């Protein structure tokens, strides 16, 4: 029964996507945001849970959006020669950006069939189907060949114990580069199971990598992630009221302000690690 329900949901989403189109170039971001709005309103995205952050972040479901993707891409020194695997790719915003801006080929991996069909449709509409493709799979079992990528990438929320590194490492060729962001333990963090930036880097080194960059990006996230989200909510409040109602807007504002307080107080934050896989493995 659960499988039948899931298949019906997926077919309804596919029917909606079939009517999508994009207009003149130069307005792509705003057009995509308008296309996604009904999916958020109906609860299709993100698949399986509600998220204020996802609504406000759009196709790049991570703090800092395109700017954050660009920062990590530059740290990894991406080029047209690269083959990138993007774990927890969501609906493919970063994957398309990497293909468009750096000329590389990207395969996005996500557990949700709904995320994958939306990602595929947006990729088709943006003309990037020749460079970007997607696989629906769990991060711990991806049906892709060993050592078939030069870059392994993730800006998604992955398991905190870094257990997913084993599968990412399997697909990364010797000498390849690894880049990811994730929650870290900071000075006032009370959540159990979080690693500090230093511990995260040590885990990656022990896995057979030379860490080139390990950074607490919490301040960047605050400046370029949480604060712009709050400003966007204020700026487009009437649009969000029409789409979701006054109660949603009040709840969204409260949620973002609470996250800003957690980040500012040092109780929550994100870290980034960039590393190179040793040739000897």
URURKA-V493116 format. One record per backbone hydrogen bond with DSSP energy under -1.0 kcal/mol. NH is the residue of the N-H (numbers start at 0). CO is the residue of the C=O. If there is no record, write none. Layout:
BEGIN
NH CO
NH CO
END
This chain:
BEGIN
4 0
5 1
6 2
7 3
8 4
9 5
10 6
11 7
12 8
13 9
14 10
15 11
16 12
17 13
18 15
19 16
30 26
31 27
32 28
33 29
34 30
35 31
36 32
39 35
40 36
41 37
43 38
44 38
48 45
54 50
55 51
56 52
57 53
59 56
61 59
64 61
66 63
67 63
68 64
69 65
70 66
71 67
72 68
73 69
74 70
75 71
77 72
81 78
83 104
84 150
85 106
86 152
88 108
91 88
92 58
95 91
96 92
97 93
98 94
99 95
100 96
101 97
102 98
104 81
105 130
106 83
107 132
108 85
109 134
115 111
116 112
117 113
118 114
119 115
120 116
121 117
122 118
123 119
124 120
125 121
126 123
127 122
130 127
131 127
132 105
134 107
136 109
140 137
143 141
146 169
147 144
148 170
149 82
150 82
151 176
152 84
153 178
157 155
161 158
164 161
165 162
167 163
168 164
169 165
170 166
172 148
174 276
175 172
176 149
177 274
178 151
179 272
180 153
181 270
183 268
184 194
187 265
188 185
199 195
200 196
201 197
202 198
203 199
204 200
205 201
207 204
209 275
211 273
212 273
214 271
216 269
220 216
221 217
222 218
223 219
224 220
225 220
226 221
228 224
229 225
230 226
231 227
232 228
233 229
234 230
235 231
236 233
239 235
240 236
241 237
242 238
243 239
244 240
248 244
249 245
250 246
251 247
252 248
253 249
254 250
255 251
256 252
257 253
258 254
259 255
260 256
261 257
262 258
263 259
264 260
266 261
267 261
270 181
271 214
272 179
273 212
274 177
275 209
276 175
277 207
280 277
END
